[in-house]
């Protein structure tokens, strides 16, 4: 049986899909992107439904430099990524850098 994640008002996301998303979030190619995107995924994915998962999967197709620029506020956020998830990503309080 496949494990799933659900929020009270959303359908469940299957475990294999979540594993792929986590892998992509933590294997970006730069340490900075890994921490920012990986920590964002780890902290918030359990609250996501289908729409949020699709947003994140689409974001993972973008270049790290763009994602970092949008999150840090050095680049304008494209309309397709603007909204509550990018607003949350821009807060950066979820990033935990190991010492």
N, CA and C atoms as a LAMMPS dump frame, in Angstrom:
ITEM: TIMESTEP
0
ITEM: NUMBER OF ATOMS
297
ITEM: BOX BOUNDS ff ff ff
-5.0000000000000000e+02 5.0000000000000000e+02
-5.0000000000000000e+02 5.0000000000000000e+02
-5.0000000000000000e+02 5.0000000000000000e+02
ITEM: ATOMS id mol type element x y z
1 1 1 N 0.84 -1.177 0
2 1 2 C 0 0 0
3 1 3 C 0.882 1.236 0
4 2 1 N 0.526 2.249 -0.795
5 2 2 C 1.302 3.469 -0.914
6 2 3 C 0.919 4.438 0.188
7 3 1 N 1.935 5.011 0.833
8 3 2 C 1.665 6.02 1.842
9 3 3 C 1.253 7.307 1.148
10 4 1 N 0.432 8.107 1.828
11 4 2 C -0.033 9.356 1.245
12 4 3 C 0.021 10.469 2.262
13 5 1 N -0.031 11.684 1.749
14 5 2 C -0.072 12.873 2.587
15 5 3 C -1.337 13.624 2.22
16 6 1 N -2.008 14.188 3.192
17 6 2 C -3.23 14.923 2.907
18 6 3 C -3.366 16.104 3.847
19 7 1 N -4.083 17.089 3.38
20 7 2 C -4.509 18.187 4.228
21 7 3 C -6.007 18.016 4.403
22 8 1 N -6.616 18.684 5.359
23 8 2 C -8.044 18.463 5.604
24 8 3 C -8.928 18.697 4.382
25 9 1 N -8.581 19.652 3.531
26 9 2 C -9.432 20.004 2.4
27 9 3 C -8.84 19.637 1.048
28 10 1 N -7.851 18.765 1.001
29 10 2 C -7.211 18.461 -0.275
30 10 3 C -7.066 16.963 -0.479
31 11 1 N -6.922 16.564 -1.74
32 11 2 C -6.686 15.14 -1.999
33 11 3 C -5.29 14.74 -1.537
34 12 1 N -5.072 13.45 -1.42
35 12 2 C -3.79 12.94 -0.959
36 12 3 C -2.775 12.914 -2.093
37 13 1 N -1.51 13.135 -1.744
38 13 2 C -0.403 13.038 -2.693
39 13 3 C 0.304 11.725 -2.419
40 14 1 N 0.59 10.962 -3.455
41 14 2 C 1.182 9.652 -3.202
42 14 3 C 2.665 9.752 -2.849
43 15 1 N 3.121 8.742 -2.132
44 15 2 C 4.471 8.728 -1.577
45 15 3 C 5.552 8.781 -2.657
46 16 1 N 5.358 8.084 -3.761
47 16 2 C 6.365 8.092 -4.84
48 16 3 C 6.518 9.492 -5.423
49 17 1 N 5.421 10.178 -5.604
50 17 2 C 5.48 11.553 -6.123
51 17 3 C 6.201 12.464 -5.137
52 18 1 N 5.889 12.339 -3.867
53 18 2 C 6.564 13.157 -2.857
54 18 3 C 8.06 12.868 -2.802
55 19 1 N 8.461 11.607 -2.955
56 19 2 C 9.89 11.271 -2.971
57 19 3 C 10.593 11.931 -4.157
58 20 1 N 9.943 11.924 -5.328
59 20 2 C 10.539 12.59 -6.504
60 20 3 C 10.674 14.088 -6.268
61 21 1 N 9.632 14.686 -5.706
62 21 2 C 9.667 16.121 -5.429
63 21 3 C 10.78 16.449 -4.44
64 22 1 N 10.906 15.643 -3.396
65 22 2 C 11.951 15.882 -2.394
66 22 3 C 13.337 15.75 -3.018
67 23 1 N 13.533 14.733 -3.839
68 23 2 C 14.821 14.551 -4.486
69 23 3 C 15.167 15.771 -5.337
70 24 1 N 14.222 16.223 -6.128
71 24 2 C 14.47 17.392 -6.992
72 24 3 C 14.731 18.649 -6.17
73 25 1 N 14.062 18.777 -5.032
74 25 2 C 14.247 19.942 -4.172
75 25 3 C 15.634 19.967 -3.543
76 26 1 N 16.16 18.797 -3.197
77 26 2 C 17.443 18.713 -2.489
78 26 3 C 18.637 18.452 -3.398
79 27 1 N 18.436 18.301 -4.687
80 27 2 C 19.538 18.035 -5.62
81 27 3 C 19.499 19.028 -6.765
82 28 1 N 19.664 20.3 -6.417
83 28 2 C 19.543 21.372 -7.386
84 28 3 C 20.86 21.659 -8.1
85 29 1 N 21.96 21.418 -7.458
86 29 2 C 23.246 21.68 -8.094
87 29 3 C 24.103 22.687 -7.346
88 30 1 N 23.474 23.487 -6.494
89 30 2 C 24.245 24.391 -5.642
90 30 3 C 23.767 24.229 -4.204
91 31 1 N 24.663 24.393 -3.284
92 31 2 C 24.319 24.234 -1.87
93 31 3 C 23.245 25.239 -1.447
94 32 1 N 23.373 26.482 -1.933
95 32 2 C 22.415 27.517 -1.566
96 32 3 C 21.002 27.151 -2.02
97 33 1 N 20.888 26.696 -3.247
98 33 2 C 19.573 26.301 -3.767
99 33 3 C 19.051 25.067 -3.041
100 34 1 N 19.933 24.116 -2.76
101 34 2 C 19.51 22.922 -2.029
102 34 3 C 18.89 23.305 -0.687
103 35 1 N 19.548 24.179 0.058
104 35 2 C 19.03 24.569 1.361
105 35 3 C 17.721 25.336 1.237
106 36 1 N 17.671 26.296 0.33
107 36 2 C 16.473 27.112 0.215
108 36 3 C 15.284 26.274 -0.263
109 37 1 N 15.45 25.562 -1.34
110 37 2 C 14.338 24.826 -1.949
111 37 3 C 14.045 23.545 -1.167
112 38 1 N 15.1 22.852 -0.75
113 38 2 C 14.907 21.629 0.018
114 38 3 C 14.241 21.883 1.355
115 39 1 N 14.687 22.904 2.067
116 39 2 C 14.072 23.228 3.353
117 39 3 C 12.626 23.694 3.167
118 40 1 N 12.361 24.449 2.1
119 40 2 C 10.996 24.872 1.81
120 40 3 C 10.1 23.647 1.617
121 41 1 N 10.565 22.708 0.804
122 41 2 C 9.792 21.483 0.585
123 41 3 C 9.568 20.744 1.899
124 42 1 N 10.64 20.496 2.648
125 42 2 C 10.531 19.732 3.893
126 42 3 C 9.548 20.376 4.869
127 43 1 N 9.584 21.681 4.963
128 43 2 C 8.767 22.39 5.943
129 43 3 C 7.286 22.42 5.576
130 44 1 N 6.972 22.532 4.265
131 44 2 C 5.599 22.835 3.885
132 44 3 C 4.871 21.781 3.07
133 45 1 N 5.544 20.789 2.523
134 45 2 C 4.864 19.87 1.601
135 45 3 C 3.693 19.124 2.233
136 46 1 N 3.752 18.897 3.527
137 46 2 C 2.665 18.152 4.167
138 46 3 C 1.35 18.936 4.182
139 47 1 N 1.412 20.22 3.898
140 47 2 C 0.222 21.067 3.871
141 47 3 C -0.342 21.228 2.46
142 48 1 N 0.328 20.652 1.456
143 48 2 C -0.049 20.886 0.068
144 48 3 C -1.095 19.921 -0.445
145 49 1 N -1.93 20.446 -1.318
146 49 2 C -2.845 19.647 -2.113
147 49 3 C -2.304 19.573 -3.532
148 50 1 N -3.143 19.18 -4.444
149 50 2 C -2.738 19.008 -5.842
150 50 3 C -2.236 20.307 -6.476
151 51 1 N -2.94 21.398 -6.277
152 51 2 C -2.543 22.663 -6.906
153 51 3 C -1.156 23.112 -6.439
154 52 1 N -0.888 22.983 -5.163
155 52 2 C 0.415 23.379 -4.633
156 52 3 C 1.516 22.454 -5.137
157 53 1 N 1.219 21.173 -5.224
158 53 2 C 2.198 20.205 -5.738
159 53 3 C 2.541 20.507 -7.191
160 54 1 N 1.544 20.817 -8.002
161 54 2 C 1.785 21.161 -9.409
162 54 3 C 2.611 22.443 -9.499
163 55 1 N 2.307 23.426 -8.68
164 55 2 C 3.086 24.67 -8.652
165 55 3 C 4.555 24.359 -8.36
166 56 1 N 4.794 23.548 -7.34
167 56 2 C 6.16 23.23 -6.95
168 56 3 C 6.879 22.435 -8.04
169 57 1 N 6.203 21.448 -8.608
170 57 2 C 6.812 20.647 -9.677
171 57 3 C 7.166 21.523 -10.883
172 58 1 N 6.322 22.469 -11.215
173 58 2 C 6.604 23.386 -12.312
174 58 3 C 7.781 24.29 -11.958
175 59 1 N 7.817 24.767 -10.725
176 59 2 C 8.93 25.606 -10.265
177 59 3 C 10.259 24.867 -10.382
178 60 1 N 10.256 23.565 -10.128
179 60 2 C 11.483 22.783 -10.191
180 60 3 C 12.077 22.722 -11.602
181 61 1 N 11.311 23.082 -12.611
182 61 2 C 11.831 23.13 -13.988
183 61 3 C 12.586 24.421 -14.277
184 62 1 N 12.519 25.38 -13.366
185 62 2 C 13.193 26.668 -13.543
186 62 3 C 14.656 26.577 -13.104
187 63 1 N 15.428 27.538 -13.542
188 63 2 C 16.847 27.619 -13.176
189 63 3 C 16.996 28.06 -11.717
190 64 1 N 17.985 27.503 -11.045
191 64 2 C 18.24 27.859 -9.645
192 64 3 C 18.423 29.357 -9.458
193 65 1 N 19.178 29.981 -10.333
194 65 2 C 19.455 31.411 -10.186
195 65 3 C 18.165 32.22 -10.22
196 66 1 N 17.2 31.789 -11.014
197 66 2 C 15.919 32.492 -11.062
198 66 3 C 15.119 32.263 -9.784
199 67 1 N 15.037 31.011 -9.343
200 67 2 C 14.296 30.705 -8.12
201 67 3 C 14.887 31.461 -6.931
202 68 1 N 16.202 31.446 -6.819
203 68 2 C 16.859 32.172 -5.725
204 68 3 C 16.581 33.662 -5.829
205 69 1 N 16.651 34.219 -7.03
206 69 2 C 16.373 35.646 -7.232
207 69 3 C 14.952 36.014 -6.852
208 70 1 N 13.997 35.171 -7.202
209 70 2 C 12.6 35.442 -6.835
210 70 3 C 12.429 35.378 -5.334
211 71 1 N 13.023 34.377 -4.699
212 71 2 C 12.875 34.208 -3.253
213 71 3 C 13.589 35.305 -2.476
214 72 1 N 14.718 35.759 -2.994
215 72 2 C 15.486 36.802 -2.303
216 72 3 C 15.012 38.203 -2.648
217 73 1 N 14.149 38.325 -3.647
218 73 2 C 13.624 39.629 -4.024
219 73 3 C 14.52 40.418 -4.955
220 74 1 N 15.526 39.778 -5.542
221 74 2 C 16.416 40.481 -6.472
222 74 3 C 15.916 40.414 -7.907
223 75 1 N 14.936 39.549 -8.171
224 75 2 C 14.291 39.446 -9.483
225 75 3 C 12.784 39.527 -9.283
226 76 1 N 12.099 40.078 -10.261
227 76 2 C 10.638 40.121 -10.219
228 76 3 C 10.092 38.709 -10.408
229 77 1 N 9.087 38.378 -9.636
230 77 2 C 8.471 37.052 -9.702
231 77 3 C 7.517 37.016 -10.9
232 78 1 N 7.706 36.047 -11.801
233 78 2 C 6.77 35.918 -12.928
234 78 3 C 5.342 35.64 -12.435
235 79 1 N 4.386 36.077 -13.196
236 79 2 C 2.979 35.942 -12.816
237 79 3 C 2.589 34.513 -12.465
238 80 1 N 3.13 33.523 -13.209
239 80 2 C 2.732 32.136 -12.957
240 80 3 C 3.224 31.605 -11.604
241 81 1 N 4.182 32.279 -10.983
242 81 2 C 4.681 31.847 -9.683
243 81 3 C 4.282 32.779 -8.546
244 82 1 N 3.725 33.928 -8.876
245 82 2 C 3.301 34.878 -7.85
246 82 3 C 2.115 34.303 -7.084
247 83 1 N 2.07 34.604 -5.807
248 83 2 C 0.957 34.135 -4.988
249 83 3 C 1.425 33.676 -3.629
250 84 1 N 0.555 32.991 -2.903
251 84 2 C 0.865 32.648 -1.51
252 84 3 C 2.074 31.731 -1.324
253 85 1 N 2.314 30.796 -2.246
254 85 2 C 3.471 29.919 -2.07
255 85 3 C 4.779 30.677 -2.256
256 86 1 N 4.851 31.539 -3.263
257 86 2 C 6.072 32.335 -3.44
258 86 3 C 6.209 33.339 -2.305
259 87 1 N 5.096 33.902 -1.855
260 87 2 C 5.161 34.807 -0.705
261 87 3 C 5.764 34.085 0.495
262 88 1 N 5.369 32.838 0.697
263 88 2 C 5.901 32.045 1.816
264 88 3 C 7.371 31.733 1.598
265 89 1 N 7.727 31.408 0.358
266 89 2 C 9.128 31.113 0.048
267 89 3 C 10.007 32.333 0.316
268 90 1 N 9.485 33.518 0.055
269 90 2 C 10.257 34.756 0.218
270 90 3 C 10.522 35.107 1.674
271 91 1 N 9.831 34.485 2.605
272 91 2 C 10.063 34.784 4.018
273 91 3 C 11.389 34.216 4.518
274 92 1 N 11.853 33.131 3.913
275 92 2 C 13.16 32.524 4.194
276 92 3 C 13.364 32.037 5.629
277 93 1 N 12.344 32.088 6.471
278 93 2 C 12.52 31.662 7.86
279 93 3 C 12.516 30.149 8.027
280 94 1 N 12.317 29.425 6.964
281 94 2 C 12.291 27.966 6.984
282 94 3 C 13.665 27.358 6.71
283 95 1 N 14.621 28.17 6.284
284 95 2 C 15.946 27.655 5.905
285 95 3 C 16.744 27.344 7.162
286 96 1 N 17.182 26.092 7.264
287 96 2 C 18.012 25.657 8.38
288 96 3 C 19.337 25.16 7.813
289 97 1 N 20.396 25.875 8.086
290 97 2 C 21.715 25.508 7.561
291 97 3 C 22.47 24.762 8.655
292 98 1 N 22.829 23.507 8.369
293 98 2 C 23.582 22.725 9.366
294 98 3 C 24.954 23.333 9.629
295 99 1 N 25.402 23.183 10.829
296 99 2 C 26.718 23.739 11.192
297 99 3 C 27.753 22.653 11.221
